[in-house]
């Protein structure tokens, strides 16, 4: 997968997160889960794009290496809704 393809997939993921958030109920738990999903579900795309813009490959790897933890967090927070 190229950098452009991954970037596009991350932005598509962020858009899907928005649809999920819009579908959550207006309850205390729904609002809490929605806030968490917005924060952790929309940050990987711009963070990845920023990391790709860094020049040395070592810095790129260090920036991207911790991002999968956030996506795992999205999965866990999303499971609270179901």
DRENVO-741605 format. One line per 4 residues: number of its first residue (from 0); their letters; for each residue x, y, z of N, C-alpha, C, O. Coordinates in steps of 0.02 Angstrom, whole numbers. Example, Ala and Ser with C-alpha at 12.3 -4.5 7.8 and 13.67 -1.06 7.14 Angstrom:
2
0> AS> 660 -284 390 615 -225 390 660 -165 390 712 -166 423 ~ 642 -112 354 684 -53 357 645 2 394 670 57 402 $
This chain:
82
0> XXXX> 42 -59 0 0 0 0 45 62 0 93 66 37 ~ 28 109 -42 68 171 -45 46 219 10 -6 210 42 ~ 87 270 20 70 321 70 4 355 52 -36 370 96 ~ -7 368 -11 -68 402 -33 -129 358 -20 -181 382 1 $
4> XXXX> -123 293 -34 -179 247 -23 -196 243 52 -255 245 70 ~ -145 239 94 -158 236 166 -189 301 190 -236 300 231 ~ -164 356 166 -193 421 186 -267 424 167 -308 446 207 ~ -283 403 107 -353 403 84 -396 358 128 -452 376 145 $
8> XXXX> -370 300 145 -408 254 188 -420 284 258 -474 276 287 ~ -370 319 283 -378 350 349 -430 405 347 -469 413 395 ~ -431 445 293 -481 498 288 -551 468 279 -599 494 307 ~ -556 413 242 -621 379 235 -644 353 303 -703 356 320 $
12> XXXX> -597 326 342 -612 302 409 -639 359 452 -688 350 489 ~ -608 417 448 -630 475 487 -702 494 468 -742 512 511 ~ -717 491 403 -786 507 381 -836 456 408 -891 474 428 ~ -816 392 409 -861 341 436 -872 350 511 -926 338 537 $
16> XXXX> -819 372 545 -826 387 616 -879 441 627 -920 436 673 ~ -879 491 584 -929 544 589 -1000 517 582 -1045 539 617 ~ -1010 470 537 -1076 440 528 -1097 400 589 -1155 401 610 ~ -1050 364 618 -1064 326 679 -1083 373 736 -1131 361 772 $
20> XXXX> -1044 426 743 -1057 474 797 -1127 505 789 -1162 514 838 ~ -1146 521 728 -1212 551 716 -1268 502 733 -1324 524 749 ~ -1254 437 730 -1305 387 744 -1311 370 818 -1358 335 838 ~ -1265 394 859 -1267 377 930 -1325 413 965 -1345 468 944 $
24> XXXX> -1353 382 1016 -1409 414 1051 -1387 475 1092 -1329 480 1111 ~ -1433 519 1103 -1419 580 1143 -1428 565 1217 -1469 596 1251 ~ -1389 518 1241 -1388 501 1312 -1321 522 1340 -1276 541 1303 ~ -1313 517 1405 -1249 534 1436 -1194 489 1408 -1140 514 1389 $
28> XXXX> -1207 424 1405 -1157 378 1377 -1146 390 1303 -1089 389 1279 ~ -1200 403 1266 -1194 416 1195 -1150 477 1180 -1109 476 1135 ~ -1160 530 1219 -1120 591 1209 -1046 578 1228 -1001 603 1195 ~ -1036 539 1282 -967 524 1302 -932 483 1249 -875 499 1230 $
32> XXXX> -965 431 1226 -935 388 1173 -924 429 1110 -873 421 1077 ~ -972 472 1093 -964 513 1033 -903 558 1038 -865 564 990 ~ -893 589 1095 -834 631 1104 -769 593 1097 -721 616 1066 ~ -767 534 1127 -707 492 1122 -694 471 1050 -638 473 1026 $
36> XXXX> -747 451 1016 -739 429 946 -716 486 901 -673 475 858 ~ -743 545 912 -722 602 871 -648 616 882 -611 627 834 ~ -626 615 944 -556 630 959 -508 577 932 -460 593 898 ~ -523 514 946 -474 462 927 -486 436 856 -440 408 827 $
40> XXXX> -545 445 828 -558 420 762 -541 466 705 -533 445 648 ~ -535 530 720 -519 578 667 -447 601 668 -425 634 622 ~ -410 584 720 -340 608 725 -290 569 683 -239 598 663 ~ -299 503 670 -247 467 633 -233 496 563 -176 498 541 $
44> XXXX> -285 517 527 -274 542 459 -230 604 456 -179 603 420 ~ -245 657 492 -200 715 488 -132 701 519 -81 728 496 ~ -129 659 571 -64 642 600 -21 603 552 39 615 547 ~ -52 557 515 -15 519 465 11 564 410 68 560 389 $
48> XXXX> -33 608 385 -12 655 332 46 699 356 92 713 318 ~ 43 721 418 96 762 445 161 721 450 215 747 435 ~ 155 659 472 215 616 478 245 603 409 306 598 403 ~ 203 596 359 229 585 291 267 646 264 312 639 223 $
52> XXXX> 250 704 289 283 765 265 352 773 296 391 814 272 ~ 367 735 348 434 740 379 486 712 332 473 664 296 ~ 544 742 331 594 721 282 632 657 301 631 610 261 ~ 664 652 359 702 591 372 656 532 387 610 538 426 $
56> XXXX> 669 474 355 627 415 366 626 393 440 576 365 462 ~ 679 406 478 680 387 548 625 425 587 591 396 629 ~ 619 488 572 567 528 606 498 505 585 451 504 626 ~ 490 486 521 426 461 498 406 398 537 350 393 561 $
60> XXXX> 453 352 544 438 290 580 421 304 653 375 273 680 ~ 456 349 684 442 363 754 374 396 763 340 384 813 ~ 352 437 715 287 469 720 230 420 708 179 423 742 ~ 239 374 661 186 329 642 182 269 689 129 238 694 $
64> XXXX> 235 252 724 238 191 763 186 187 818 164 132 835 ~ 165 243 847 117 239 901 45 250 879 0 246 920 ~ 32 264 817 -35 278 792 -82 217 797 -141 227 812 ~ -60 156 784 -108 100 788 -140 94 857 -196 68 862 $
68> XXXX> -108 118 909 -139 116 975 -203 157 976 -251 138 1008 ~ -204 213 943 -264 255 941 -320 220 904 -378 224 924 ~ -303 187 848 -356 153 811 -385 95 850 -444 80 845 ~ -343 62 890 -369 10 934 -416 41 985 -467 11 1003 $
72> XXXX> -401 100 1008 -445 135 1054 -512 149 1024 -563 146 1059 ~ -514 165 960 -577 178 925 -619 115 927 -679 118 941 ~ -589 58 912 -626 -4 911 -656 -19 980 -713 -41 986 ~ -617 -7 1031 -641 -21 1099 -697 26 1119 -747 5 1148 $
76> XXXX> -690 90 1103 -742 138 1121 -805 124 1081 -860 129 1107 ~ -797 107 1017 -855 93 976 -893 32 1001 -954 28 994 ~ -858 -16 1030 -892 -76 1055 -938 -61 1114 -983 -100 1129 ~ -928 -4 1148 -972 15 1203 -1043 29 1179 -1091 19 1216 $
80> XX> -1048 52 1118 -1114 71 1091 -1156 9 1076 -1218 11 1079 ~ -1125 -46 1060 -1162 -105 1038 -1170 -153 1093 -1200 -206 1084 $
